[in-house]
Amino acid sequence: MPVYVTDDWSAPQGRMRWRRACASLESLSIITTTEDGGSLIISAHSLVHAWALERQNYRDRSSAWLSAATVLSLSCQPYQYDHMLFLRQHVRACVSHNIEEYMQHMYEKETAYIFIELLTVFKWDLNYNMLDSLMQRIRPRLEDQKLDQEDLLKLKYFAAQIAWDKANFQEAVDIFEKLIAIRSRDWEEDDDRLLDLQIELAYVYVYNNQVEEGLELLEYVLKMVEHLEEDDFRRLGARQALAYAYSRKGRTNEAVKMLEQIVKVNETLNEFDGDRLQSQHELGHAYLENKQYEEAVKMLEHVVKIDNVTLTEDHS
């Protein structure tokens, strides 16, 4: 090793020189691996990406893309938020290629499996523009009559999400209702997946000014999850949705009571936790709607104070 690295590297200045030397060497690596929370992260030098895109012939490029897309699709499970956020940049890079050309040489089932998993990442990331764009690019390649029932239902679910995001609420309602009717035949009535679909349909009902239908459905869902622990995410999600429906119906006092219960349960979370802050923010607005101005000011000032602390730390 050079003298400037090995000379008294235990001192603060030496340790800094050591880190800079290691970083310099690492920058020349073609492939870099690091560990993060038990996960192995592999990254490639920008020259590798440039070579893969511009220097390979079509056959090699297509084969390499298919391998990468397959690995990504297999990596999507388990469906967890942090994991999906980690994958999103990789998925965006994957679909930035000329996938229409590559799909011509893929089997129908292969196309469906890979892209449904990649679409799932955009759904978890709430990136509905990318979800819609990718759906439009792949849908002409996937004929309904050639798809498995499960794949078709997943694509319809994504279509419902896109319609909801575009404020095509009646279209979203129609799709969700059909999905729930089909899923109800295969899933138990207390299946988490079915309850999640029903909560989403209830939200769309409310957006579509079908507030009574939304309230009725949410009250049913809440009964189905009432046996769960107070802090169970399914029970909290049903309560939060019901509070929103109460608010839209003008039943602001009931919305306040429901949100107060949620805020109380969330007090066990870190004060900077996003779910805790969101519930406090919604309660503050519910107080405003219910003309409880003192409580509203107190709650919203607290939320703003925490947000300011978070922003200061992020930019320090």
ROBABA-520173 format. One line per 10 residues: number of its first residue (from 1); their letters; for each residue y, x, z of N, C-alpha, C. Coordinates in steps of 0.1 Angstrom, whole numbers. Each point is the difference from the previous one (the first is absolute). Layout:
NUM = a = Y X Z Y X Z Y X Z ~ ...
This chain:
1 = mpvyvtddws = -12 8 0 12 -8 0 12 9 0 ~ 12 -5 -6 12 8 1 5 3 14 ~ 6 11 2 5 4 13 9 -11 6 ~ 9 -6 -8 10 -9 5 -7 -13 6 ~ -13 -2 -4 -7 -12 6 -8 4 12 ~ -6 12 0 -9 4 11 8 6 12 ~ 13 4 -3 7 7 11 6 -10 10 ~ -7 0 12 5 -8 11 1 -14 -3 ~ -10 -6 -7 1 -14 -4 -1 -10 12 ~ -3 5 12 -1 -9 11 14 -4 5
11 = apqgrmrwrr = 10 8 -3 14 -4 3 5 -11 -8 ~ 10 -8 4 5 -11 -8 3 3 -14 ~ 7 11 -2 4 4 -14 -13 3 -8 ~ -9 7 6 -12 4 -7 -9 -13 -4 ~ 0 -9 9 -8 -13 -2 7 -7 -12 ~ 13 0 -1 7 -6 -11 -3 7 -13 ~ -1 13 0 -3 8 -12 -14 -3 -4 ~ -9 -2 10 -14 -3 -3 -2 -13 -7 ~ 8 -10 5 -1 -14 -6 5 1 -14 ~ 11 7 -2 6 0 -13 -9 7 -10
21 = acasleslsi = -7 11 5 -10 7 -9 -11 -9 -4 ~ -5 -8 10 -12 -9 -2 5 -11 -10 ~ 12 -5 2 5 -11 -9 2 5 -14 ~ 4 13 -1 1 6 -14 -13 1 -7 ~ -10 5 8 -14 1 -6 -5 -14 -4 ~ 2 -10 9 -5 -14 -2 6 -6 -13 ~ 13 4 -2 7 -6 -12 -7 5 -13 ~ -7 10 0 -7 5 -12 -14 -6 -1 ~ -5 -7 10 -13 -6 -1 -1 -11 -10 ~ -11 0 -8 -2 -11 -10 -4 -13 8
31 = itttedggsl = -9 2 9 -4 -12 8 2 3 15 ~ 6 -9 7 3 2 14 -7 -12 8 ~ -6 4 11 -7 -10 9 6 1 14 ~ 3 -11 6 5 -1 14 -8 -11 7 ~ 0 1 13 -6 -11 8 11 -8 7 ~ -1 -13 0 10 -8 7 -8 -12 7 ~ -1 1 13 -6 -11 8 -15 -1 -4 ~ -7 10 -3 -14 -1 -4 -2 -2 -15 ~ 11 -3 -7 -2 -2 -15 3 13 -7 ~ -7 3 -11 2 12 -8 9 -4 -11
41 = iisahslvha = 11 7 -1 10 -3 -11 0 11 -10 ~ -2 -4 -12 -1 10 -11 12 -2 -10 ~ 8 11 -2 11 -2 -10 -1 11 -10 ~ 5 -2 -12 -1 9 -11 14 5 -4 ~ 1 12 -4 13 6 -5 5 -8 -12 ~ 13 -1 -1 7 -7 -11 -5 5 -13 ~ -4 13 -2 -5 5 -12 -13 -7 -4 ~ -8 -3 10 -12 -7 -3 2 -13 -6 ~ 10 -8 6 3 -13 -6 6 1 -14 ~ 8 10 -2 6 2 -13 -11 3 -11
51 = walerqnyrd = -9 9 4 -11 4 -9 -9 -12 -3 ~ -3 -8 10 -8 -12 -1 6 -10 -10 ~ 13 -2 1 7 -10 -8 2 5 -15 ~ 3 13 -1 6 5 -13 -10 9 -8 ~ -8 7 7 -8 11 -7 -14 -4 -3 ~ -6 -10 7 -13 -5 -3 -1 -8 -12 ~ -12 0 -7 -2 -9 -11 -2 -14 5 ~ 0 -10 -9 -2 -14 5 -12 -2 8 ~ -11 5 -5 -13 -2 6 -1 5 14 ~ 5 12 2 0 6 14 10 -7 9
61 = rssawlsaat = 11 -3 -6 11 -7 8 -5 -14 5 ~ -7 -7 -9 -5 -13 3 -11 1 11 ~ -9 10 -2 -11 1 10 6 4 13 ~ 10 9 1 6 4 12 7 -11 7 ~ 7 -8 -8 7 -12 6 -10 -10 6 ~ -11 -3 -7 -10 -9 5 -6 5 13 ~ -3 13 1 -6 6 12 10 -2 12 ~ 13 3 -3 10 -2 11 2 -14 4 ~ 0 -9 -10 2 -14 3 -12 -6 8 ~ -12 5 -3 -12 -5 7 0 5 14
71 = vlslscqpyq = 4 13 2 1 5 14 11 -8 8 ~ 11 -2 -6 10 -8 7 -4 -14 4 ~ -7 -7 -10 -5 -13 3 -10 0 11 ~ -9 10 1 -10 1 10 7 4 14 ~ 12 5 -1 7 4 12 8 -11 7 ~ 1 -11 -7 9 -11 5 -5 -6 13 ~ -13 0 2 -5 -6 13 -2 11 10 ~ 3 -2 13 3 -14 6 14 -4 -3 ~ 2 -13 -1 13 -5 -3 9 0 13 ~ 7 11 1 9 2 12 13 4 -5
81 = ydhmlflrqh = 11 -5 7 13 2 -5 4 15 -2 ~ -2 8 10 4 14 -1 -8 7 -12 ~ -13 -4 -1 -8 6 -10 6 -4 -14 ~ 4 -12 -2 5 -5 -12 13 7 -4 ~ 8 2 10 13 7 -2 -2 14 -5 ~ -11 6 6 -3 14 -4 -4 0 -15 ~ -7 -10 -4 -6 0 -14 10 -4 -11 ~ 11 -7 4 9 -7 -10 5 10 -10 ~ 5 12 4 6 10 -10 -11 4 -10 ~ -12 2 5 -11 4 -9 -3 -11 -10
91 = vracvshnie = 0 -12 5 -3 -12 -9 11 -1 -10 ~ 13 1 4 11 0 -10 -2 10 -11 ~ -4 12 4 -1 11 -9 -12 -3 -10 ~ -10 -6 6 -12 -4 -8 3 -10 -11 ~ 8 -10 4 2 -11 -10 12 4 -9 ~ 6 11 2 11 5 -9 -5 5 -13 ~ -13 2 -1 -6 5 -12 -2 -11 -10 ~ -4 3 -12 -2 -10 -11 -13 -7 3 ~ -1 -9 10 -12 -6 4 -5 -10 -11 ~ 9 -6 -8 -4 -9 -10 -10 7 -10
101 = eymqhmyeke = 3 12 -3 -8 8 -9 -14 3 7 ~ 1 5 12 -12 3 7 -9 -12 2 ~ 5 -11 3 -8 -12 2 -9 -4 -12 ~ 4 4 -11 -7 -4 -12 -14 6 0 ~ -2 10 8 -13 7 0 -7 -3 14 ~ 4 -10 7 -6 -3 13 -7 -13 0 ~ -11 -1 8 -7 -13 1 9 -10 7 ~ -3 -12 -3 8 -11 7 -1 0 15 ~ -12 2 5 -2 0 15 7 13 6 ~ -1 11 -7 6 12 5 15 -2 0
111 = tayifiellt = 6 -6 -10 14 -2 0 4 -9 11 ~ -7 -11 2 3 -10 11 0 7 13 ~ -11 8 3 -2 6 13 12 9 3 ~ 2 10 -9 10 10 2 14 -6 2 ~ 4 -9 -8 14 -5 0 2 -10 11 ~ -10 -8 4 2 -9 11 2 8 13 ~ -7 11 2 3 8 11 14 6 0 ~ 4 5 -12 14 6 -1 11 -11 2 ~ -3 -12 -5 9 -11 3 1 -3 15 ~ -11 1 7 0 -2 14 10 9 8
121 = vfkwdlnynm = 1 12 -5 10 10 6 14 -5 -1 ~ 4 -5 -12 13 -6 -2 3 -12 8 ~ -11 -8 2 1 -12 8 3 4 15 ~ -7 10 5 2 4 14 14 7 1 ~ 5 6 -10 13 7 0 11 -10 -2 ~ -3 -13 -3 9 -11 -3 9 4 -12 ~ -6 7 -9 7 4 -12 -4 -9 -12 ~ 7 -12 0 -5 -10 -9 5 2 -14 ~ 10 9 -2 4 3 -14 -12 9 -6 ~ -5 9 7 -11 8 -5 -13 -8 -1
131 = ldslmqrirp = -2 -9 9 -11 -9 -1 0 -9 -12 ~ 12 -5 -3 2 -9 -12 -2 9 -13 ~ 7 12 0 -1 8 -12 -14 4 -3 ~ -8 4 10 -14 5 -2 -8 -12 -4 ~ 2 -12 6 -8 -12 -4 3 -3 -15 ~ 12 1 -5 3 -3 -14 -7 10 -9 ~ -1 12 4 -6 11 -8 -15 -2 -1 ~ -7 -4 11 -14 0 -1 -6 -14 -3 ~ 8 -11 2 -6 -13 -1 -5 -3 -14 ~ 6 4 -11 -5 -2 -13 -14 6 -3
141 = rledqkldqe = -3 10 8 -13 7 -2 -11 -7 8 ~ 4 -9 9 -10 -6 9 -2 -15 -4 ~ -11 -3 -6 -2 -14 -4 -7 -8 11 ~ 5 -11 4 -5 -8 11 -15 -2 0 ~ -5 -4 -12 -14 -3 -2 -9 12 2 ~ 5 12 -1 -8 12 2 1 6 14 ~ 9 -6 9 2 5 13 -9 -6 10 ~ -4 7 10 -7 -6 11 9 -9 8 ~ -6 -10 7 8 -10 7 10 7 10 ~ -5 10 7 7 7 10 12 7 -6
151 = dllklkyfaa = -2 7 -11 11 7 -7 11 -10 -4 ~ -5 -11 -6 10 -10 -5 8 -6 11 ~ -6 -2 12 7 -6 11 11 10 5 ~ -4 13 0 10 10 5 12 0 -9 ~ -3 0 -13 11 0 -10 9 -12 1 ~ -6 -12 3 8 -12 2 8 1 13 ~ -5 7 10 7 2 12 13 8 -2 ~ -2 11 -8 12 8 -4 10 -8 -8 ~ -5 -9 -9 9 -9 -8 8 -9 10 ~ -6 -5 10 7 -8 10 11 8 7
161 = qiawdkanfq = -3 12 4 10 9 6 12 2 -9 ~ -3 2 -13 11 3 -9 8 -12 -2 ~ -6 -12 -1 7 -13 -2 9 -2 12 ~ -5 2 12 7 -1 12 12 9 0 ~ -1 12 -3 11 10 -1 10 -4 -10 ~ -4 -6 -11 10 -4 -10 6 -14 3 ~ -3 -6 12 5 -13 4 -6 -11 -9 ~ -11 2 -6 -7 -10 -7 -10 -7 10 ~ 6 -7 9 -8 -5 12 -10 -10 -3 ~ 2 -9 -10 -10 -10 -3 -12 7 -7
171 = eavdifekli = 3 10 -8 -12 7 -6 -8 7 11 ~ 7 6 9 -7 7 11 -8 -10 8 ~ 6 -11 3 -7 -11 8 -13 -4 -7 ~ 1 -2 -13 -12 -5 -8 -11 11 1 ~ 4 12 -2 -10 11 0 -7 1 14 ~ 9 1 11 -5 1 13 -10 -12 4 ~ 4 -12 -4 -8 -11 3 -14 1 -6 ~ 0 4 -13 -13 2 -7 -8 11 7 ~ 6 11 3 -7 11 7 -6 -4 13 ~ 8 -8 8 -5 -4 13 -12 -10 -2
181 = airsrdweed = 1 -9 -10 -11 -9 -2 -13 7 -4 ~ 1 11 -8 -12 7 -4 -5 9 12 ~ 10 7 7 -4 9 11 -6 -8 11 ~ 4 -13 2 -5 -8 12 -15 -3 -2 ~ -5 1 -12 -14 -3 -2 -9 12 4 ~ 6 12 0 -7 12 3 3 7 13 ~ 11 -3 5 5 6 13 0 -10 11 ~ -3 5 12 0 -9 12 15 -4 3 ~ 2 -11 6 14 -5 2 8 9 9 ~ -7 8 8 8 9 9 0 15 -6
191 = ddrlldlqie = -4 1 -12 0 14 -7 15 4 -1 ~ 2 13 4 14 5 0 6 -1 -14 ~ -8 3 -10 5 0 -14 5 -14 -4 ~ -8 -10 4 4 -14 -3 13 -4 7 ~ 0 4 13 12 -4 8 13 7 -6 ~ -2 13 -4 12 7 -7 4 -8 -12 ~ -9 -4 -8 4 -8 -12 7 -13 4 ~ -4 -6 10 6 -13 4 14 3 6 ~ 2 11 7 13 3 5 10 3 -12 ~ -5 7 -10 8 3 -12 3 -13 -7
201 = layvyvynnq = -9 -9 -2 2 -13 -6 11 -8 8 ~ -1 1 13 9 -8 8 15 5 -2 ~ 1 14 -1 13 5 -3 6 -5 -13 ~ -9 0 -10 4 -4 -14 4 -15 1 ~ -8 -8 7 3 -14 2 15 -2 5 ~ 3 8 10 13 -1 6 11 4 -10 ~ -2 11 -7 9 5 -11 1 -11 -11 ~ -10 -7 -2 0 -10 -10 5 -14 5 ~ 6 0 11 5 -12 7 -11 -10 3 ~ -12 5 2 -12 -9 4 -2 4 15
211 = veeglelley = 11 -2 8 -1 5 14 -10 -7 8 ~ -2 -13 -2 -10 -7 8 -14 5 -2 ~ -3 3 -13 -13 5 -3 -2 14 6 ~ 11 8 0 0 13 6 -3 -1 15 ~ 7 -9 7 -1 -2 14 -14 -4 4 ~ -5 -10 -8 -14 -5 3 -10 11 -1 ~ 1 8 -11 -10 11 -2 1 11 11 ~ 12 3 4 2 11 10 -4 -5 14 ~ 2 -12 3 -5 -5 13 -15 0 0 ~ -7 -3 -12 -14 1 0 -5 15 2
221 = vlkmvehlee = 7 9 -7 -4 15 1 2 4 14 ~ 11 -4 7 2 4 13 -11 -4 10 ~ -5 -12 -3 -11 -5 8 -12 9 -2 ~ -2 4 -12 -12 9 -3 1 13 6 ~ 12 5 4 1 13 5 4 0 15 ~ 2 -12 6 5 -1 13 -9 7 11 ~ -13 1 -4 -9 7 10 1 15 1 ~ 8 5 -10 1 15 0 10 5 10 ~ 0 13 2 9 6 10 15 -3 -4 ~ 9 0 9 14 -3 -2 6 10 -11
231 = ddfrrlgarq = -4 13 1 5 10 -9 -8 2 -13 ~ -9 -9 -2 -8 2 -13 9 -3 -12 ~ -1 9 -10 10 -1 -11 -2 -14 -8 ~ -12 -6 0 -2 -12 -7 7 -12 8 ~ -1 1 13 7 -11 8 15 2 -1 ~ 5 12 1 14 3 -1 6 -4 -14 ~ -8 3 -11 4 -3 -13 1 -15 -2 ~ -9 -8 5 0 -15 -1 12 -5 7 ~ 3 5 12 11 -4 8 14 3 -7 ~ 0 11 -6 13 4 -7 2 -9 -12
241 = alayaysrkg = -10 -3 -7 1 -8 -12 4 -15 5 ~ -6 -4 11 3 -14 5 15 0 4 ~ 4 10 7 14 1 4 10 -2 -12 ~ -4 7 -11 9 0 -12 0 -15 -5 ~ -12 -6 0 -1 -14 -5 8 -9 8 ~ -1 1 14 8 -8 9 15 2 -3 ~ 4 12 -3 14 3 -3 5 -7 -12 ~ -8 0 -11 3 -6 -13 0 -15 2 ~ -8 -6 9 0 -14 2 11 -5 9 ~ 8 10 6 11 -4 9 -5 -2 14
251 = rtneavkmle = -12 4 3 -5 -1 14 2 14 6 ~ 13 3 2 4 13 4 -4 3 15 ~ 0 -10 8 -4 2 14 -15 5 1 ~ -8 -6 -8 -14 4 -1 -2 13 -6 ~ 8 4 -10 0 13 -6 4 11 11 ~ 10 -3 8 4 9 10 -11 3 10 ~ -6 -11 5 -11 1 10 -12 8 -6 ~ -3 -2 -12 -11 7 -7 3 15 -1 ~ 12 3 -4 4 14 -2 2 7 14 ~ 4 -7 10 1 6 13 -14 4 5
261 = qivkvnetln = -10 -8 -3 -13 4 4 -5 13 -7 ~ 4 1 -13 -4 12 -8 7 12 5 ~ 13 -1 3 8 11 5 -6 5 13 ~ -4 -10 9 -5 4 13 -13 8 -2 ~ -9 -5 -9 -13 7 -3 3 14 -5 ~ 10 2 -9 3 12 -6 7 10 9 ~ 4 -4 13 6 9 9 -9 12 4 ~ -13 -2 -2 -9 11 2 1 11 -10 ~ 6 -2 -11 1 10 -11 12 9 3 ~ 0 11 -6 11 10 0 13 -7 -4
271 = efdgdrlqsq = 11 2 6 13 -7 -3 5 3 -14 ~ -5 10 -6 3 3 -14 -10 -5 -10 ~ -10 -7 5 -10 -5 -9 5 -11 -10 ~ -3 1 -12 5 -9 -10 -3 -15 2 ~ -12 -3 5 -4 -14 2 8 -5 12 ~ 2 8 10 8 -5 12 15 -2 -4 ~ 5 9 -8 14 -2 -5 2 -12 -9 ~ -10 -2 -8 1 -12 -9 -1 -13 7 ~ -9 -1 10 0 -12 8 13 -3 8 ~ 6 11 5 12 -1 7 12 -5 -9
281 = helghaylen = -1 6 -12 10 -4 -11 -1 -14 -3 ~ -12 -5 -2 -2 -14 -4 4 -9 12 ~ -3 4 12 4 -8 11 15 -1 2 ~ 7 11 -3 14 0 0 6 -10 -10 ~ -5 -1 -12 4 -9 -10 -3 -15 4 ~ -12 -1 7 -4 -14 4 10 -4 11 ~ 4 9 9 10 -4 10 13 -4 -6 ~ 4 7 -11 12 -4 -7 -1 -15 -6 ~ -12 -2 -6 -2 -14 -6 0 -10 11 ~ -5 4 12 -1 -10 11 13 0 8
291 = kqyeeavkml = 10 6 -4 13 1 6 0 6 14 ~ -10 9 2 -1 8 13 7 13 -3 ~ 13 0 -1 8 11 -5 -1 12 9 ~ 1 -2 13 -1 12 9 -13 7 -1 ~ -11 -7 0 -13 6 -2 -1 7 -13 ~ 5 -6 -11 0 6 -13 7 13 -1 ~ 12 0 6 8 13 0 -8 11 7 ~ -5 -4 12 -7 10 8 -12 6 -7 ~ -8 -9 -6 -12 4 -7 3 9 -12 ~ 10 -5 -8 3 7 -13 7 13 3
301 = ehvvkidnvt = 8 1 10 7 13 4 -11 10 4 ~ -10 -5 7 -11 9 4 -7 6 -13 ~ -3 -9 -9 -7 4 -12 8 10 -8 ~ 13 -2 -1 9 9 -8 1 13 7 ~ 0 0 14 0 13 7 -12 8 -2 ~ -12 -6 0 -12 7 -3 -1 5 -14 ~ 5 -8 -9 0 4 -15 9 12 -1 ~ 12 0 7 9 12 -1 -6 12 5 ~ -7 -1 11 -7 12 6 -11 5 -10 ~ -7 -9 -6 -10 4 -10 6 7 -12
311 = ltedhs = 11 -5 -5 7 6 -12 5 13 4 ~ 6 2 12 5 13 4 -11 10 1 ~ -12 -3 5 -11 9 2 -5 4 -14 ~ -1 -10 -9 -5 2 -14 9 10 -7 ~ 13 0 3 9 9 -8 4 12 8 ~ -6 3 11 4 12 8 -8 12 -4
